[in-house]
Amino acid sequence: MILVVNKLLLCLKKWRIFMLLCSLLHLNSKKIDVDVVAFCFRMIRKWLLSSLIIYAAS
């Protein structure tokens, strides 16, 4: 159980770093870049899937 919580916390940490990177990319490109948004959504989907798999495995 503790192991699963640690893994989820690690995922959340990565998630926060990722969101920070996304916002920085948006600030650098004055307009919202479609590729950046698409990339963000792909990463979000991948992150959610891996979180679900970790949770299901526990």
PDB file of N, H, CA, C and O in Angstrom:
ATOM      1  N   MET A   1       0.823  -1.200   0.000  1.00  0.00           N
ATOM      2  CA  MET A   1       0.000   0.000   0.000  1.00  0.00           C
ATOM      3  C   MET A   1       0.863   1.260   0.000  1.00  0.00           C
ATOM      4  O   MET A   1       0.618   2.177  -0.784  1.00  0.00           O
ATOM      5  N   ILE A   2       1.868   1.312   0.869  1.00  0.00           N
ATOM      6  H   ILE A   2       2.067   0.568   1.506  1.00  0.00           H
ATOM      7  CA  ILE A   2       2.778   2.467   0.951  1.00  0.00           C
ATOM      8  C   ILE A   2       3.509   2.663  -0.371  1.00  0.00           C
ATOM      9  O   ILE A   2       3.718   3.790  -0.821  1.00  0.00           O
ATOM     10  N   LEU A   3       3.894   1.546  -0.986  1.00  0.00           N
ATOM     11  H   LEU A   3       3.724   0.631  -0.621  1.00  0.00           H
ATOM     12  CA  LEU A   3       4.600   1.595  -2.268  1.00  0.00           C
ATOM     13  C   LEU A   3       3.747   2.284  -3.334  1.00  0.00           C
ATOM     14  O   LEU A   3       4.241   3.102  -4.110  1.00  0.00           O
ATOM     15  N   VAL A   4       2.460   1.938  -3.356  1.00  0.00           N
ATOM     16  H   VAL A   4       2.059   1.274  -2.725  1.00  0.00           H
ATOM     17  CA  VAL A   4       1.531   2.518  -4.334  1.00  0.00           C
ATOM     18  C   VAL A   4       1.396   4.023  -4.112  1.00  0.00           C
ATOM     19  O   VAL A   4       1.413   4.803  -5.064  1.00  0.00           O
ATOM     20  N   VAL A   5       1.262   4.423  -2.843  1.00  0.00           N
ATOM     21  H   VAL A   5       1.248   3.789  -2.070  1.00  0.00           H
ATOM     22  CA  VAL A   5       1.149   5.848  -2.505  1.00  0.00           C
ATOM     23  C   VAL A   5       2.404   6.597  -2.961  1.00  0.00           C
ATOM     24  O   VAL A   5       2.311   7.686  -3.526  1.00  0.00           O
ATOM     25  N   ASN A   6       3.574   6.008  -2.712  1.00  0.00           N
ATOM     26  H   ASN A   6       3.650   5.123  -2.253  1.00  0.00           H
ATOM     27  CA  ASN A   6       4.834   6.624  -3.145  1.00  0.00           C
ATOM     28  C   ASN A   6       4.885   6.792  -4.657  1.00  0.00           C
ATOM     29  O   ASN A   6       5.321   7.827  -5.160  1.00  0.00           O
ATOM     30  N   LYS A   7       4.432   5.761  -5.382  1.00  0.00           N
ATOM     31  H   LYS A   7       4.078   4.920  -4.973  1.00  0.00           H
ATOM     32  CA  LYS A   7       4.423   5.825  -6.843  1.00  0.00           C
ATOM     33  C   LYS A   7       3.482   6.923  -7.331  1.00  0.00           C
ATOM     34  O   LYS A   7       3.809   7.660  -8.261  1.00  0.00           O
ATOM     35  N   LEU A   8       2.314   7.029  -6.702  1.00  0.00           N
ATOM     36  H   LEU A   8       2.048   6.431  -5.946  1.00  0.00           H
ATOM     37  CA  LEU A   8       1.358   8.056  -7.086  1.00  0.00           C
ATOM     38  C   LEU A   8       1.891   9.454  -6.789  1.00  0.00           C
ATOM     39  O   LEU A   8       1.682  10.380  -7.573  1.00  0.00           O
ATOM     40  N   LEU A   9       2.574   9.609  -5.667  1.00  0.00           N
ATOM     41  H   LEU A   9       2.744   8.857  -5.030  1.00  0.00           H
ATOM     42  CA  LEU A   9       3.185  10.896  -5.316  1.00  0.00           C
ATOM     43  C   LEU A   9       4.269  11.274  -6.321  1.00  0.00           C
ATOM     44  O   LEU A   9       4.398  12.438  -6.701  1.00  0.00           O
ATOM     45  N   LEU A  10       5.040  10.286  -6.744  1.00  0.00           N
ATOM     46  H   LEU A  10       4.935   9.340  -6.435  1.00  0.00           H
ATOM     47  CA  LEU A  10       6.074  10.507  -7.753  1.00  0.00           C
ATOM     48  C   LEU A  10       5.440  10.960  -9.068  1.00  0.00           C
ATOM     49  O   LEU A  10       5.942  11.868  -9.730  1.00  0.00           O
ATOM     50  N   CYS A  11       4.332  10.315  -9.437  1.00  0.00           N
ATOM     51  H   CYS A  11       3.924   9.577  -8.899  1.00  0.00           H
ATOM     52  CA  CYS A  11       3.596  10.695 -10.643  1.00  0.00           C
ATOM     53  C   CYS A  11       3.095  12.133 -10.538  1.00  0.00           C
ATOM     54  O   CYS A  11       3.166  12.894 -11.503  1.00  0.00           O
ATOM     55  N   LEU A  12       2.590  12.500  -9.364  1.00  0.00           N
ATOM     56  H   LEU A  12       2.533  11.882  -8.580  1.00  0.00           H
ATOM     57  CA  LEU A  12       2.097  13.862  -9.155  1.00  0.00           C
ATOM     58  C   LEU A  12       3.224  14.880  -9.279  1.00  0.00           C
ATOM     59  O   LEU A  12       3.033  15.965  -9.828  1.00  0.00           O
ATOM     60  N   LYS A  13       4.403  14.522  -8.763  1.00  0.00           N
ATOM     61  H   LYS A  13       4.558  13.640  -8.316  1.00  0.00           H
ATOM     62  CA  LYS A  13       5.562  15.410  -8.862  1.00  0.00           C
ATOM     63  C   LYS A  13       5.933  15.628 -10.329  1.00  0.00           C
ATOM     64  O   LYS A  13       6.167  16.758 -10.758  1.00  0.00           O
ATOM     65  N   LYS A  14       5.984  14.526 -11.097  1.00  0.00           N
ATOM     66  H   LYS A  14       5.794  13.608 -10.748  1.00  0.00           H
ATOM     67  CA  LYS A  14       6.285  14.603 -12.525  1.00  0.00           C
ATOM     68  C   LYS A  14       5.225  15.443 -13.233  1.00  0.00           C
ATOM     69  O   LYS A  14       5.527  16.241 -14.120  1.00  0.00           O
ATOM     70  N   TRP A  15       3.981  15.244 -12.819  1.00  0.00           N
ATOM     71  H   TRP A  15       3.735  14.596 -12.098  1.00  0.00           H
ATOM     72  CA  TRP A  15       2.855  15.961 -13.396  1.00  0.00           C
ATOM     73  C   TRP A  15       3.003  17.460 -13.198  1.00  0.00           C
ATOM     74  O   TRP A  15       2.770  18.235 -14.126  1.00  0.00           O
ATOM     75  N   ARG A  16       3.392  17.880 -11.988  1.00  0.00           N
ATOM     76  H   ARG A  16       3.582  17.251 -11.234  1.00  0.00           H
ATOM     77  CA  ARG A  16       3.569  19.309 -11.686  1.00  0.00           C
ATOM     78  C   ARG A  16       4.688  19.904 -12.539  1.00  0.00           C
ATOM     79  O   ARG A  16       4.551  21.008 -13.065  1.00  0.00           O
ATOM     80  N   ILE A  17       5.789  19.176 -12.675  1.00  0.00           N
ATOM     81  H   ILE A  17       5.900  18.278 -12.247  1.00  0.00           H
ATOM     82  CA  ILE A  17       6.916  19.621 -13.510  1.00  0.00           C
ATOM     83  C   ILE A  17       6.448  19.756 -14.963  1.00  0.00           C
ATOM     84  O   ILE A  17       6.767  20.729 -15.647  1.00  0.00           O
ATOM     85  N   PHE A  18       5.691  18.765 -15.411  1.00  0.00           N
ATOM     86  H   PHE A  18       5.432  17.975 -14.856  1.00  0.00           H
ATOM     87  CA  PHE A  18       5.180  18.756 -16.780  1.00  0.00           C
ATOM     88  C   PHE A  18       4.269  19.957 -17.053  1.00  0.00           C
ATOM     89  O   PHE A  18       4.383  20.611 -18.090  1.00  0.00           O
ATOM     90  N   MET A  19       3.361  20.237 -16.106  1.00  0.00           N
ATOM     91  H   MET A  19       3.269  19.705 -15.264  1.00  0.00           H
ATOM     92  CA  MET A  19       2.454  21.367 -16.266  1.00  0.00           C
ATOM     93  C   MET A  19       3.224  22.685 -16.304  1.00  0.00           C
ATOM     94  O   MET A  19       2.870  23.602 -17.044  1.00  0.00           O
ATOM     95  N   LEU A  20       4.277  22.767 -15.501  1.00  0.00           N
ATOM     96  H   LEU A  20       4.566  22.021 -14.899  1.00  0.00           H
ATOM     97  CA  LEU A  20       5.138  23.950 -15.484  1.00  0.00           C
ATOM     98  C   LEU A  20       5.796  24.142 -16.850  1.00  0.00           C
ATOM     99  O   LEU A  20       5.839  25.254 -17.376  1.00  0.00           O
ATOM    100  N   LEU A  21       6.307  23.052 -17.418  1.00  0.00           N
ATOM    101  H   LEU A  21       6.273  22.149 -16.990  1.00  0.00           H
ATOM    102  CA  LEU A  21       6.927  23.114 -18.748  1.00  0.00           C
ATOM    103  C   LEU A  21       5.928  23.561 -19.805  1.00  0.00           C
ATOM    104  O   LEU A  21       6.248  24.368 -20.677  1.00  0.00           O
ATOM    105  N   CYS A  22       4.718  23.029 -19.716  1.00  0.00           N
ATOM    106  H   CYS A  22       4.457  22.373 -19.007  1.00  0.00           H
ATOM    107  CA  CYS A  22       3.668  23.397 -20.670  1.00  0.00           C
ATOM    108  C   CYS A  22       3.351  24.888 -20.594  1.00  0.00           C
ATOM    109  O   CYS A  22       3.231  25.561 -21.618  1.00  0.00           O
ATOM    110  N   SER A  23       3.218  25.391 -19.376  1.00  0.00           N
ATOM    111  H   SER A  23       3.316  24.845 -18.544  1.00  0.00           H
ATOM    112  CA  SER A  23       2.898  26.810 -19.216  1.00  0.00           C
ATOM    113  C   SER A  23       4.054  27.685 -19.718  1.00  0.00           C
ATOM    114  O   SER A  23       3.825  28.755 -20.281  1.00  0.00           O
ATOM    115  N   LEU A  24       5.286  27.229 -19.512  1.00  0.00           N
ATOM    116  H   LEU A  24       5.472  26.360 -19.054  1.00  0.00           H
ATOM    117  CA  LEU A  24       6.445  27.976 -20.018  1.00  0.00           C
ATOM    118  C   LEU A  24       6.444  28.010 -21.543  1.00  0.00           C
ATOM    119  O   LEU A  24       6.744  29.039 -22.149  1.00  0.00           O
ATOM    120  N   LEU A  25       6.107  26.892 -22.150  1.00  0.00           N
ATOM    121  H   LEU A  25       5.863  26.056 -21.658  1.00  0.00           H
ATOM    122  CA  LEU A  25       6.028  26.846 -23.610  1.00  0.00           C
ATOM    123  C   LEU A  25       4.963  27.808 -24.124  1.00  0.00           C
ATOM    124  O   LEU A  25       5.161  28.489 -25.131  1.00  0.00           O
ATOM    125  N   HIS A  26       3.844  27.857 -23.431  1.00  0.00           N
ATOM    126  H   HIS A  26       3.683  27.304 -22.614  1.00  0.00           H
ATOM    127  CA  HIS A  26       2.762  28.751 -23.819  1.00  0.00           C
ATOM    128  C   HIS A  26       3.167  30.216 -23.670  1.00  0.00           C
ATOM    129  O   HIS A  26       2.804  31.056 -24.494  1.00  0.00           O
ATOM    130  N   LEU A  27       3.916  30.511 -22.622  1.00  0.00           N
ATOM    131  H   LEU A  27       4.210  29.829 -21.953  1.00  0.00           H
ATOM    132  CA  LEU A  27       4.363  31.898 -22.412  1.00  0.00           C
ATOM    133  C   LEU A  27       5.360  32.319 -23.487  1.00  0.00           C
ATOM    134  O   LEU A  27       5.349  33.463 -23.943  1.00  0.00           O
ATOM    135  N   ASN A  28       6.217  31.388 -23.886  1.00  0.00           N
ATOM    136  H   ASN A  28       6.226  30.459 -23.516  1.00  0.00           H
ATOM    137  CA  ASN A  28       7.227  31.704 -24.900  1.00  0.00           C
ATOM    138  C   ASN A  28       6.621  31.923 -26.276  1.00  0.00           C
ATOM    139  O   ASN A  28       7.036  32.823 -27.006  1.00  0.00           O
ATOM    140  N   SER A  29       5.653  31.112 -26.627  1.00  0.00           N
ATOM    141  H   SER A  29       5.316  30.381 -26.034  1.00  0.00           H
ATOM    142  CA  SER A  29       4.970  31.320 -27.901  1.00  0.00           C
ATOM    143  C   SER A  29       3.738  32.182 -27.618  1.00  0.00           C
ATOM    144  O   SER A  29       2.827  31.767 -26.902  1.00  0.00           O
ATOM    145  N   LYS A  30       3.727  33.364 -28.182  1.00  0.00           N
ATOM    146  H   LYS A  30       4.467  33.701 -28.764  1.00  0.00           H
ATOM    147  CA  LYS A  30       2.687  34.340 -27.859  1.00  0.00           C
ATOM    148  C   LYS A  30       1.293  33.798 -28.155  1.00  0.00           C
ATOM    149  O   LYS A  30       0.339  34.113 -27.444  1.00  0.00           O
ATOM    150  N   LYS A  31       1.174  33.000 -29.185  1.00  0.00           N
ATOM    151  H   LYS A  31       1.949  32.745 -29.763  1.00  0.00           H
ATOM    152  CA  LYS A  31      -0.117  32.366 -29.472  1.00  0.00           C
ATOM    153  C   LYS A  31      -0.079  30.920 -28.992  1.00  0.00           C
ATOM    154  O   LYS A  31       0.995  30.335 -28.848  1.00  0.00           O
ATOM    155  N   ILE A  32      -1.244  30.352 -28.747  1.00  0.00           N
ATOM    156  H   ILE A  32      -2.116  30.828 -28.863  1.00  0.00           H
ATOM    157  CA  ILE A  32      -1.297  28.956 -28.311  1.00  0.00           C
ATOM    158  C   ILE A  32      -0.966  28.067 -29.505  1.00  0.00           C
ATOM    159  O   ILE A  32      -1.675  28.058 -30.511  1.00  0.00           O
ATOM    160  N   ASP A  33       0.113  27.331 -29.370  1.00  0.00           N
ATOM    161  H   ASP A  33       0.689  27.339 -28.552  1.00  0.00           H
ATOM    162  CA  ASP A  33       0.567  26.453 -30.439  1.00  0.00           C
ATOM    163  C   ASP A  33      -0.228  25.147 -30.404  1.00  0.00           C
ATOM    164  O   ASP A  33      -0.305  24.488 -29.367  1.00  0.00           O
ATOM    165  N   VAL A  34      -0.801  24.787 -31.514  1.00  0.00           N
ATOM    166  H   VAL A  34      -0.738  25.322 -32.357  1.00  0.00           H
ATOM    167  CA  VAL A  34      -1.631  23.580 -31.596  1.00  0.00           C
ATOM    168  C   VAL A  34      -0.818  22.334 -31.255  1.00  0.00           C
ATOM    169  O   VAL A  34      -1.308  21.428 -30.581  1.00  0.00           O
ATOM    170  N   ASP A  35       0.417  22.297 -31.724  1.00  0.00           N
ATOM    171  H   ASP A  35       0.815  23.033 -32.272  1.00  0.00           H
ATOM    172  CA  ASP A  35       1.291  21.145 -31.454  1.00  0.00           C
ATOM    173  C   ASP A  35       1.558  20.992 -29.970  1.00  0.00           C
ATOM    174  O   ASP A  35       1.580  19.877 -29.449  1.00  0.00           O
ATOM    175  N   VAL A  36       1.762  22.118 -29.285  1.00  0.00           N
ATOM    176  H   VAL A  36       1.744  23.024 -29.709  1.00  0.00           H
ATOM    177  CA  VAL A  36       2.025  22.088 -27.847  1.00  0.00           C
ATOM    178  C   VAL A  36       0.808  21.545 -27.110  1.00  0.00           C
ATOM    179  O   VAL A  36       0.934  20.701 -26.223  1.00  0.00           O
ATOM    180  N   VAL A  37      -0.377  22.038 -27.485  1.00  0.00           N
ATOM    181  H   VAL A  37      -0.480  22.723 -28.206  1.00  0.00           H
ATOM    182  CA  VAL A  37      -1.620  21.586 -26.851  1.00  0.00           C
ATOM    183  C   VAL A  37      -1.824  20.094 -27.087  1.00  0.00           C
ATOM    184  O   VAL A  37      -2.169  19.357 -26.163  1.00  0.00           O
ATOM    185  N   ALA A  38      -1.613  19.652 -28.318  1.00  0.00           N
ATOM    186  H   ALA A  38      -1.334  20.250 -29.069  1.00  0.00           H
ATOM    187  CA  ALA A  38      -1.767  18.234 -28.659  1.00  0.00           C
ATOM    188  C   ALA A  38      -0.789  17.385 -27.857  1.00  0.00           C
ATOM    189  O   ALA A  38      -1.147  16.322 -27.350  1.00  0.00           O
ATOM    190  N   PHE A  39       0.445  17.862 -27.746  1.00  0.00           N
ATOM    191  H   PHE A  39       0.736  18.726 -28.158  1.00  0.00           H
ATOM    192  CA  PHE A  39       1.466  17.163 -26.967  1.00  0.00           C
ATOM    193  C   PHE A  39       1.048  17.057 -25.509  1.00  0.00           C
ATOM    194  O   PHE A  39       1.173  16.000 -24.889  1.00  0.00           O
ATOM    195  N   CYS A  40       0.542  18.177 -24.962  1.00  0.00           N
ATOM    196  H   CYS A  40       0.439  19.035 -25.466  1.00  0.00           H
ATOM    197  CA  CYS A  40       0.091  18.188 -23.573  1.00  0.00           C
ATOM    198  C   CYS A  40      -1.013  17.159 -23.337  1.00  0.00           C
ATOM    199  O   CYS A  40      -0.982  16.414 -22.357  1.00  0.00           O
ATOM    200  N   PHE A  41      -1.983  17.128 -24.243  1.00  0.00           N
ATOM    201  H   PHE A  41      -2.007  17.733 -25.039  1.00  0.00           H
ATOM    202  CA  PHE A  41      -3.089  16.184 -24.076  1.00  0.00           C
ATOM    203  C   PHE A  41      -2.625  14.735 -24.178  1.00  0.00           C
ATOM    204  O   PHE A  41      -3.116  13.870 -23.454  1.00  0.00           O
ATOM    205  N   ARG A  42      -1.675  14.472 -25.080  1.00  0.00           N
ATOM    206  H   ARG A  42      -1.276  15.175 -25.668  1.00  0.00           H
ATOM    207  CA  ARG A  42      -1.123  13.115 -25.188  1.00  0.00           C
ATOM    208  C   ARG A  42      -0.442  12.709 -23.894  1.00  0.00           C
ATOM    209  O   ARG A  42      -0.612  11.587 -23.419  1.00  0.00           O
ATOM    210  N   MET A  43       0.337  13.637 -23.320  1.00  0.00           N
ATOM    211  H   MET A  43       0.474  14.549 -23.707  1.00  0.00           H
ATOM    212  CA  MET A  43       1.044  13.354 -22.076  1.00  0.00           C
ATOM    213  C   MET A  43       0.067  13.149 -20.917  1.00  0.00           C
ATOM    214  O   MET A  43       0.266  12.273 -20.075  1.00  0.00           O
ATOM    215  N   ILE A  44      -0.985  13.963 -20.881  1.00  0.00           N
ATOM    216  H   ILE A  44      -1.147  14.675 -21.565  1.00  0.00           H
ATOM    217  CA  ILE A  44      -2.015  13.827 -19.851  1.00  0.00           C
ATOM    218  C   ILE A  44      -2.647  12.439 -19.937  1.00  0.00           C
ATOM    219  O   ILE A  44      -2.815  11.758 -18.925  1.00  0.00           O
ATOM    220  N   ARG A  45      -2.993  12.032 -21.153  1.00  0.00           N
ATOM    221  H   ARG A  45      -2.857  12.585 -21.975  1.00  0.00           H
ATOM    222  CA  ARG A  45      -3.630  10.721 -21.356  1.00  0.00           C
ATOM    223  C   ARG A  45      -2.701   9.596 -20.918  1.00  0.00           C
ATOM    224  O   ARG A  45      -3.119   8.652 -20.247  1.00  0.00           O
ATOM    225  N   LYS A  46      -1.436   9.709 -21.308  1.00  0.00           N
ATOM    226  H   LYS A  46      -1.096  10.476 -21.853  1.00  0.00           H
ATOM    227  CA  LYS A  46      -0.446   8.688 -20.944  1.00  0.00           C
ATOM    228  C   LYS A  46      -0.282   8.617 -19.423  1.00  0.00           C
ATOM    229  O   LYS A  46      -0.206   7.533 -18.844  1.00  0.00           O
ATOM    230  N   TRP A  47      -0.229   9.800 -18.786  1.00  0.00           N
ATOM    231  H   TRP A  47      -0.291  10.680 -19.256  1.00  0.00           H
ATOM    232  CA  TRP A  47      -0.063   9.874 -17.339  1.00  0.00           C
ATOM    233  C   TRP A  47      -1.255   9.247 -16.622  1.00  0.00           C
ATOM    234  O   TRP A  47      -1.084   8.494 -15.663  1.00  0.00           O
ATOM    235  N   LEU A  48      -2.464   9.560 -17.092  1.00  0.00           N
ATOM    236  H   LEU A  48      -2.603  10.171 -17.871  1.00  0.00           H
ATOM    237  CA  LEU A  48      -3.667   9.005 -16.472  1.00  0.00           C
ATOM    238  C   LEU A  48      -3.709   7.492 -16.611  1.00  0.00           C
ATOM    239  O   LEU A  48      -4.051   6.783 -15.665  1.00  0.00           O
ATOM    240  N   LEU A  49      -3.360   7.001 -17.793  1.00  0.00           N
ATOM    241  H   LEU A  49      -3.082   7.577 -18.562  1.00  0.00           H
ATOM    242  CA  LEU A  49      -3.343   5.558 -18.016  1.00  0.00           C
ATOM    243  C   LEU A  49      -2.340   4.860 -17.113  1.00  0.00           C
ATOM    244  O   LEU A  49      -2.646   3.824 -16.522  1.00  0.00           O
ATOM    245  N   SER A  50      -1.133   5.429 -17.003  1.00  0.00           N
ATOM    246  H   SER A  50      -0.884   6.270 -17.483  1.00  0.00           H
ATOM    247  CA  SER A  50      -0.119   4.791 -16.154  1.00  0.00           C
ATOM    248  C   SER A  50      -0.530   4.838 -14.686  1.00  0.00           C
ATOM    249  O   SER A  50      -0.253   3.901 -13.937  1.00  0.00           O
ATOM    250  N   SER A  51      -1.183   5.913 -14.269  1.00  0.00           N
ATOM    251  H   SER A  51      -1.408   6.674 -14.877  1.00  0.00           H
ATOM    252  CA  SER A  51      -1.666   6.011 -12.892  1.00  0.00           C
ATOM    253  C   SER A  51      -2.721   4.944 -12.614  1.00  0.00           C
ATOM    254  O   SER A  51      -2.720   4.315 -11.556  1.00  0.00           O
ATOM    255  N   LEU A  52      -3.611   4.752 -13.567  1.00  0.00           N
ATOM    256  H   LEU A  52      -3.611   5.263 -14.427  1.00  0.00           H
ATOM    257  CA  LEU A  52      -4.655   3.733 -13.416  1.00  0.00           C
ATOM    258  C   LEU A  52      -4.061   2.334 -13.346  1.00  0.00           C
ATOM    259  O   LEU A  52      -4.504   1.501 -12.555  1.00  0.00           O
ATOM    260  N   ILE A  53      -3.051   2.082 -14.180  1.00  0.00           N
ATOM    261  H   ILE A  53      -2.691   2.759 -14.822  1.00  0.00           H
ATOM    262  CA  ILE A  53      -2.396   0.774 -14.190  1.00  0.00           C
ATOM    263  C   ILE A  53      -1.706   0.521 -12.853  1.00  0.00           C
ATOM    264  O   ILE A  53      -1.808  -0.570 -12.291  1.00  0.00           O
ATOM    265  N   ILE A  54      -0.999   1.541 -12.345  1.00  0.00           N
ATOM    266  H   ILE A  54      -0.916   2.427 -12.802  1.00  0.00           H
ATOM    267  CA  ILE A  54      -0.326   1.406 -11.041  1.00  0.00           C
ATOM    268  C   ILE A  54      -1.356   1.134  -9.951  1.00  0.00           C
ATOM    269  O   ILE A  54      -1.153   0.285  -9.084  1.00  0.00           O
ATOM    270  N   TYR A  55      -2.462   1.868 -10.010  1.00  0.00           N
ATOM    271  H   TYR A  55      -2.627   2.558 -10.715  1.00  0.00           H
ATOM    272  CA  TYR A  55      -3.510   1.722  -8.993  1.00  0.00           C
ATOM    273  C   TYR A  55      -4.157   0.340  -9.071  1.00  0.00           C
ATOM    274  O   TYR A  55      -4.426  -0.287  -8.047  1.00  0.00           O
ATOM    275  N   ALA A  56      -4.405  -0.128 -10.300  1.00  0.00           N
ATOM    276  H   ALA A  56      -4.186   0.381 -11.132  1.00  0.00           H
ATOM    277  CA  ALA A  56      -5.040  -1.441 -10.492  1.00  0.00           C
ATOM    278  C   ALA A  56      -4.113  -2.580 -10.049  1.00  0.00           C
ATOM    279  O   ALA A  56      -4.571  -3.617  -9.570  1.00  0.00           O
ATOM    280  N   ALA A  57      -2.816  -2.368 -10.215  1.00  0.00           N
ATOM    281  H   ALA A  57      -2.444  -1.525 -10.604  1.00  0.00           H
ATOM    282  CA  ALA A  57      -1.839  -3.412  -9.863  1.00  0.00           C
ATOM    283  C   ALA A  57      -1.704  -3.608  -8.357  1.00  0.00           C
ATOM    284  O   ALA A  57      -1.236  -4.649  -7.897  1.00  0.00           O
ATOM    285  N   SER A  58      -2.113  -2.609  -7.604  1.00  0.00           N
ATOM    286  H   SER A  58      -2.493  -1.763  -7.978  1.00  0.00           H
ATOM    287  CA  SER A  58      -1.959  -2.689  -6.138  1.00  0.00           C
ATOM    288  C   SER A  58      -2.955  -3.672  -5.535  1.00  0.00           C
ATOM    289  O   SER A  58      -2.971  -3.868  -4.319  1.00  0.00           O
TER     290      SER A  58
END
